[in-house]
Amino acid sequence: MSGHSKWSTIKHKKAATDKKRGKLFSKLARAIMVAAKEGGGDPEGNAALANAIVKAKSYSLPKENIERAIQKGAGGGEGENFEVVIYEGFGPGGAAFVVEALTDNRNRTAANVRSIFTKAGSALGAPGSVAWKFDRKGVVTLEGVADEDELLLAAADAGAEDSEGDEGVFRVTTEPAELAAVRDALETAGFLVTSAELTLLPKQLAEIDDEGGRKVLRMVDLLDDDDDVQEVYFDVELSDAVLDEQ
């Protein structure tokens, strides 16, 4: 299992246990609201909403919060007009960064993201400058896997593309449209799903030294702290030593 994969698991645990839970819940609800507003409140006919709900459930967003966000979005969002904005650039050690935000004020969000890049000694790039380094995929993370062969078979039967992991922690990769179905199938088969979300996976992980890796994670934390930033993706391989410090 790559360091980048392990970071996904650590990130999920941090979000579920630290003081950022309230901010995370707000971001998850916002994503559901926007998806419902754009495609309707029925997840059966709205893949974006279905995936937003799957992700929210994996981070333990309460059912009532999910339902309220759907109703708010499908009902017009009470005048709120959020839009998806994507920023690309290079971080410490030349790491490629893609930052996804949901914002009702492009100028505010752009200024905040640019400031974080600048303070890290980095710079934003033009649209398309680094996005080509990533593929959009669905990723289901599981823990406590006792039988690897059983998981691989269940994942293949569910329509997953790939599975990798060790020490009981696995990452199952799917096409975006198959994320909800694969997650449900693996839960039905008795596996413990700890997260399920659409993500950008680097086509190739770049090497970085430990100090550079620490700087990358500090930059990720700063970006995650911004209320408008939904997701932060990067393409470097983080060492176990750096990840174990998290």
Secondary structure, DSSP 8 states (H G I E B T S, - for coil): --HHHHHHHHHHHHHHHSTTHHHHHHHHHHHHHHHHHHH-S-GGG-HHHHHHHHHHHHTT--HHHHHHHHHHHHTTGGG---EEEEEEEE-GGG-EEEEEEEES-HHHHHHHHHHHHHHTT-EEE-TTSSGGGEEEEEEEEEE----HHHHHHHHHHHT-SEEEEETTEEEEEE-GGGHHHHHHHHHHTT-EEEEEEEEEEESS-B---HHHHHHHHHHHHHHHHSTTEEEEEE-B---HHHHTT-
